[in-house]
């Protein structure tokens, strides 16, 4: 099965693109959803995070204070590295297990930090959702109701646009209208199904 690694900077529109692919019954495995499941109370990752960052990271209801944790990792490089050390190996393992269990021509592995996590070799192709820096900054501020400086801090914590594009096999410029995006996804779906069929039926000489 063909594994498509979908990635892009924060607020680039990855969720919208995944939703459009799902209209074609394409399995979507989302690293963010896996991460949220891994940090539920009672999970090993949850216990490790609390041990690493202290009880202040836990809310009154016993769940992680995601807002506090997010601010911490985007302002403290050491804390970010500690959290990634806890979560990334477990996320990678789940991505592989879930994708290997699928029976479909291809699947989408939505991995926001695909490049940063060095997971390029775990997928067959990399699809990058690209966005102009100004529009990305604007969308992030509106989406999360944060200041320009906080938004820029978050963007700077990820790999650069240039680094991401350098790994791309396919690129979607998310500056288009929703109608145009639907056409782009239709064409990519056809392309990936053709590639998947080719991979399953290699020519011999």
C-alpha positions as a Markdown table, in Angstrom:
| # | Residue | x | y | z |
|---|---|---|---|---|
| 1 | Unk | 0.0 | 0.0 | 0.0 |
| 2 | Unk | 1.2 | 3.5 | -0.9 |
| 3 | Unk | 1.8 | 5.7 | 2.2 |
| 4 | Unk | 1.5 | 9.4 | 1.6 |
| 5 | Unk | 3.0 | 11.6 | 4.3 |
| 6 | Unk | 1.0 | 14.8 | 4.5 |
| 7 | Unk | 2.7 | 17.7 | 6.3 |
| 8 | Unk | 2.8 | 21.5 | 6.5 |
| 9 | Unk | 3.4 | 24.3 | 8.8 |
| 10 | Unk | 0.9 | 25.1 | 11.6 |
| 11 | Unk | -2.4 | 26.7 | 10.3 |
| 12 | Unk | -1.6 | 25.7 | 6.7 |
| 13 | Unk | -4.9 | 23.8 | 6.3 |
| 14 | Unk | -3.9 | 20.2 | 6.8 |
| 15 | Unk | -7.2 | 19.3 | 8.3 |
| 16 | Unk | -9.1 | 20.7 | 5.4 |
| 17 | Unk | -7.0 | 18.8 | 2.9 |
| 18 | Unk | -7.5 | 15.5 | 4.9 |
| 19 | Unk | -11.2 | 16.1 | 4.9 |
| 20 | Unk | -11.2 | 16.4 | 1.1 |
| 21 | Unk | -9.2 | 13.2 | 0.7 |
| 22 | Unk | -11.6 | 11.4 | 3.0 |
| 23 | Unk | -14.5 | 12.1 | 0.5 |
| 24 | Unk | -12.7 | 9.5 | -1.7 |
| 25 | Unk | -12.7 | 6.9 | 1.1 |
| 26 | Unk | -9.0 | 7.4 | 1.7 |
| 27 | Unk | -7.9 | 6.2 | 5.1 |
| 28 | Unk | -6.5 | 9.1 | 7.2 |
| 29 | Unk | -4.1 | 8.4 | 10.1 |
| 30 | Unk | -3.6 | 11.6 | 12.1 |
| 31 | Unk | -0.5 | 11.9 | 14.2 |
| 32 | Unk | -2.2 | 14.7 | 16.3 |
| 33 | Unk | -5.1 | 12.3 | 17.2 |
| 34 | Unk | -2.6 | 9.6 | 18.2 |
| 35 | Unk | -0.7 | 12.1 | 20.3 |
| 36 | Unk | -3.9 | 13.1 | 22.1 |
| 37 | Unk | -4.8 | 9.5 | 22.8 |
| 38 | Unk | -1.3 | 8.8 | 24.2 |
| 39 | Unk | -1.5 | 11.6 | 26.8 |
| 40 | Unk | -4.9 | 10.5 | 28.2 |
| 41 | Unk | -4.8 | 9.9 | 32.0 |
| 42 | Unk | -3.6 | 6.3 | 32.7 |
| 43 | Unk | -1.4 | 6.1 | 29.6 |
| 44 | Unk | 2.3 | 5.6 | 30.0 |
| 45 | Unk | 3.1 | 8.8 | 28.1 |
| 46 | Unk | 0.8 | 10.8 | 30.5 |
| 47 | Unk | 2.7 | 9.5 | 33.5 |
| 48 | Unk | 6.1 | 10.4 | 31.9 |
| 49 | Unk | 4.9 | 13.9 | 31.1 |
| 50 | Unk | 3.7 | 14.6 | 34.6 |
| 51 | Unk | 6.9 | 13.2 | 36.0 |
| 52 | Unk | 9.0 | 15.3 | 33.7 |
| 53 | Unk | 7.1 | 18.6 | 34.0 |
| 54 | Unk | 5.6 | 18.4 | 37.4 |
| 55 | Unk | 2.0 | 18.2 | 38.8 |
| 56 | Unk | 1.3 | 21.8 | 37.7 |
| 57 | Unk | 0.8 | 20.4 | 34.2 |
| 58 | Unk | -2.4 | 18.5 | 35.3 |
| 59 | Unk | -5.7 | 20.3 | 35.5 |
| 60 | Unk | -8.3 | 19.9 | 38.3 |
| 61 | Unk | -10.2 | 17.3 | 36.2 |
| 62 | Unk | -7.0 | 15.1 | 36.1 |
| 63 | Unk | -6.2 | 15.8 | 32.4 |
| 64 | Unk | -3.2 | 17.5 | 30.9 |
| 65 | Unk | -3.3 | 21.3 | 30.7 |
| 66 | Unk | -2.7 | 21.4 | 27.0 |
| 67 | Unk | -2.6 | 25.2 | 26.8 |
| 68 | Unk | 0.0 | 25.4 | 29.6 |
| 69 | Unk | 2.0 | 22.6 | 28.0 |
| 70 | Unk | 1.8 | 24.2 | 24.5 |
| 71 | Unk | 3.1 | 27.6 | 25.8 |
| 72 | Unk | 5.9 | 25.8 | 27.6 |
| 73 | Unk | 7.3 | 23.9 | 24.7 |
| 74 | Unk | 7.1 | 26.8 | 22.3 |
| 75 | Unk | 9.0 | 29.0 | 24.7 |
| 76 | Unk | 11.5 | 26.5 | 26.0 |
| 77 | Unk | 13.6 | 24.4 | 23.6 |
| 78 | Unk | 14.7 | 22.0 | 26.3 |
| 79 | Unk | 11.1 | 21.3 | 27.3 |
| 80 | Unk | 10.1 | 20.8 | 23.7 |
| 81 | Unk | 12.9 | 18.3 | 23.2 |
| 82 | Unk | 11.8 | 16.4 | 26.4 |
| 83 | Unk | 8.2 | 16.2 | 25.2 |
| 84 | Unk | 9.3 | 15.0 | 21.8 |
| 85 | Unk | 11.5 | 12.4 | 23.3 |
| 86 | Unk | 8.5 | 11.0 | 25.2 |
| 87 | Unk | 5.9 | 11.1 | 22.4 |
| 88 | Unk | 7.6 | 10.8 | 19.0 |
| 89 | Unk | 8.7 | 7.2 | 19.2 |
| 90 | Unk | 5.3 | 6.1 | 20.4 |
| 91 | Unk | 3.6 | 8.1 | 17.6 |
| 92 | Unk | 5.9 | 6.7 | 15.0 |
| 93 | Unk | 5.1 | 3.2 | 16.2 |
| 94 | Unk | 1.3 | 3.8 | 16.1 |
| 95 | Unk | 1.5 | 5.3 | 12.6 |
| 96 | Unk | 3.3 | 2.2 | 11.3 |
| 97 | Unk | 1.1 | -0.3 | 13.0 |
| 98 | Unk | -2.1 | 1.4 | 11.9 |
| 99 | Unk | -1.1 | 1.9 | 8.3 |
| 100 | Unk | 0.3 | -1.6 | 7.9 |
| 101 | Unk | -3.1 | -3.0 | 9.0 |
| 102 | Unk | -5.0 | -1.1 | 6.3 |
| 103 | Unk | -6.3 | -2.7 | 3.1 |
| 104 | Unk | -6.6 | 0.1 | 0.5 |
| 105 | Unk | -4.7 | 1.4 | -2.5 |
| 106 | Unk | -3.1 | 4.2 | -0.5 |
| 107 | Unk | -3.5 | 6.1 | 2.8 |
| 108 | Unk | -2.7 | 9.5 | 4.2 |
| 109 | Unk | -0.4 | 9.8 | 7.2 |
| 110 | Unk | -1.0 | 13.3 | 8.5 |
| 111 | Unk | 2.1 | 14.2 | 10.3 |
| 112 | Unk | 2.6 | 17.9 | 11.1 |
| 113 | Unk | 6.2 | 17.4 | 12.3 |
| 114 | Unk | 7.1 | 14.8 | 9.6 |
| 115 | Unk | 10.4 | 16.6 | 8.7 |
| 116 | Unk | 11.3 | 17.6 | 12.2 |
| 117 | Unk | 10.7 | 14.1 | 13.5 |
| 118 | Unk | 12.8 | 12.7 | 10.6 |
| 119 | Unk | 10.0 | 10.3 | 9.5 |
| 120 | Unk | 10.6 | 10.8 | 5.8 |
| 121 | Unk | 11.7 | 7.2 | 5.3 |
| 122 | Unk | 8.4 | 5.9 | 6.9 |
| 123 | Unk | 6.4 | 7.1 | 3.9 |
| 124 | Unk | 6.5 | 6.6 | 0.2 |
| 125 | Unk | 5.7 | 10.1 | -0.9 |
| 126 | Unk | 5.6 | 13.5 | 0.9 |
| 127 | Unk | 2.8 | 15.9 | 0.2 |
| 128 | Unk | 3.4 | 19.4 | 1.6 |
| 129 | Unk | 0.6 | 21.9 | 2.2 |
| 130 | Unk | 2.2 | 25.2 | 1.5 |
| 131 | Unk | 1.1 | 28.7 | 2.4 |
| 132 | Unk | 2.6 | 32.1 | 2.2 |
| 133 | Unk | 4.2 | 33.2 | 5.5 |
| 134 | Unk | 2.0 | 36.3 | 5.8 |
| 135 | Unk | -1.2 | 34.3 | 5.3 |
| 136 | Unk | 0.0 | 31.6 | 7.7 |
| 137 | Unk | 0.7 | 34.1 | 10.4 |
| 138 | Unk | -2.7 | 35.7 | 9.9 |
| 139 | Unk | -4.6 | 32.4 | 10.0 |
| 140 | Unk | -2.8 | 31.2 | 13.1 |
| 141 | Unk | -3.6 | 34.5 | 15.0 |
| 142 | Unk | -7.3 | 34.2 | 14.0 |
| 143 | Unk | -7.6 | 30.5 | 14.7 |
| 144 | Unk | -5.9 | 30.5 | 18.1 |
| 145 | Unk | -6.8 | 34.1 | 19.1 |
| 146 | Unk | -3.1 | 34.9 | 19.9 |
| 147 | Unk | -0.8 | 37.8 | 19.2 |
| 148 | Unk | 1.5 | 38.2 | 16.2 |
| 149 | Unk | 4.5 | 37.7 | 18.4 |
| 150 | Unk | 3.2 | 34.4 | 19.9 |
| 151 | Unk | 2.2 | 33.1 | 16.5 |
| 152 | Unk | 5.6 | 33.9 | 15.1 |
| 153 | Unk | 7.2 | 32.1 | 18.0 |
| 154 | Unk | 5.2 | 29.0 | 17.2 |
| 155 | Unk | 6.0 | 29.1 | 13.5 |
| 156 | Unk | 9.7 | 29.6 | 14.3 |
| 157 | Unk | 9.7 | 26.4 | 16.4 |
| 158 | Unk | 9.0 | 24.4 | 13.3 |
| 159 | Unk | 11.2 | 23.7 | 10.4 |
| 160 | Unk | 11.4 | 26.5 | 7.8 |
| 161 | Unk | 9.1 | 26.6 | 4.7 |
| 162 | Unk | 12.2 | 26.1 | 2.5 |
| 163 | Unk | 13.3 | 23.0 | 4.4 |
| 164 | Unk | 9.8 | 21.5 | 4.2 |
| 165 | Unk | 9.5 | 22.1 | 0.4 |
| 166 | Unk | 12.9 | 20.6 | -0.2 |
| 167 | Unk | 11.5 | 17.2 | 0.8 |
| 168 | Unk | 8.2 | 17.5 | -1.1 |
| 169 | Unk | 7.2 | 15.0 | -3.8 |
| 170 | Unk | 3.9 | 16.9 | -4.2 |
| 171 | Unk | 2.9 | 20.4 | -3.2 |
| 172 | Unk | -0.5 | 21.9 | -2.6 |
| 173 | Unk | -0.5 | 25.7 | -2.5 |
| 174 | Unk | -3.3 | 26.5 | 0.0 |
| 175 | Unk | -3.9 | 30.0 | -1.3 |
| 176 | Unk | -6.6 | 28.7 | -3.6 |
| 177 | Unk | -10.4 | 28.8 | -3.3 |
| 178 | Unk | -12.1 | 25.8 | -1.8 |
| 179 | Unk | -13.5 | 24.9 | -5.2 |
| 180 | Unk | -10.0 | 24.9 | -6.6 |
| 181 | Unk | -8.7 | 22.8 | -3.7 |
| 182 | Unk | -11.4 | 20.1 | -4.4 |
| 183 | Unk | -10.1 | 19.9 | -8.0 |
| 184 | Unk | -6.5 | 19.6 | -6.8 |
| 185 | Unk | -7.4 | 16.7 | -4.4 |
| 186 | Unk | -9.4 | 14.9 | -7.1 |
| 187 | Unk | -6.4 | 15.0 | -9.4 |
| 188 | Unk | -4.0 | 13.8 | -6.6 |
| 189 | Unk | -6.4 | 11.0 | -5.7 |
| 190 | Unk | -6.3 | 9.8 | -9.2 |
| 191 | Unk | -2.5 | 10.1 | -9.3 |
| 192 | Unk | -2.0 | 8.2 | -6.0 |
| 193 | Unk | -4.3 | 5.4 | -7.1 |
| 194 | Unk | -2.4 | 5.0 | -10.3 |
| 195 | Unk | 0.9 | 5.0 | -8.5 |
| 196 | Unk | -0.4 | 2.4 | -6.0 |
| 197 | Unk | -1.6 | 0.2 | -8.8 |
| 198 | Unk | 1.9 | 0.5 | -10.4 |
| 199 | Unk | 3.6 | -0.4 | -7.2 |
| 200 | Unk | 1.4 | -3.5 | -6.7 |
| 201 | Unk | 2.1 | -4.6 | -10.3 |
| 202 | Unk | 5.7 | -3.9 | -11.0 |
| 203 | Unk | 6.8 | -4.5 | -14.6 |
| 204 | Unk | 9.4 | -7.2 | -15.2 |
| 205 | Unk | 11.9 | -7.2 | -18.0 |
